[in-house]
Amino acid sequence: MKIISNDEKELAMSDTAAVADPRAKTDVRPAFTPTLFYRDPKAALDWLEKAFGFEISTLLTDKDGNIAHAEMSFGDSRLGVAGEWSGIGKPWAPAQMLSPQTIGSVGTQFLWVELDSDIDVHCERAKTAGARIIEELTDQFYGARTYRALDLDGHVWNFRQDKAQPTVAEMEAATGLRFVKGG
């Protein structure tokens, strides 16, 4: 069974063929699906939709409505959204997955999201939804326009849109760095 959300955000369960099986071979999955952990994953799903335009693609809940598994999609990518958990006293100890908010705003990674268009509009949408912009819109030496934002739990998001295609020589001249690979 797959649980889907309607426009009113009410959950409905369906056994019908009209709801696609998320394990179906036709369901193209990316090689990586990062998962972020939140104190309140239900609130995170709603906020990520409002602030960044992500869409719920998979949502499984238990009989009490608690999230068992959630994925969001954006373009051709997916993102897992989960509640915090601890392996203390369990076979997978000492593993713990916590929100940055729980551990003093400490994060170990940030997510980089490629936008096809309208990064200025996207940034304004994020601000309106309450994202804390920690790096304003900036044109980068590598040809992208970027901004960085903190979400409701303090995860760092870096959004970028390609605007130009400078040559390696132009990028090296602008930064003093030498490209060893890539570029």
Sequence and secondary structure as in RCSB ss.txt:
>XXXX:A:sequence
MKIISNDEKELAMSDTAAVADPRAKTDVRPAFTPTLFYRDPKAALDWLEKAFGFEISTLLTDKDGNIAHAEMSFG
DSRLGVAGEWSGIGKPWAPAQMLSPQTIGSVGTQFLWVELDSDIDVHCERAKTAGARIIEELTDQFYGARTYRAL
DLDGHVWNFRQDKAQPTVAEMEAATGLRFVKGG
>XXXX:A:secstr
 EEEE TT  EEEE STTS  TT TTS   S   EEEESSHHHHHHHHHHHH  EEEEEEE TTS EEEEEEEET
TEEEEEEE EE TTSTTTT EE  TTTTTT  S EEEEE SS HHHHHHHHHHTT EEEEEEEE TTSEEEEEEE
 TT  EEEEEEE     HHHHHHHHS   SS  
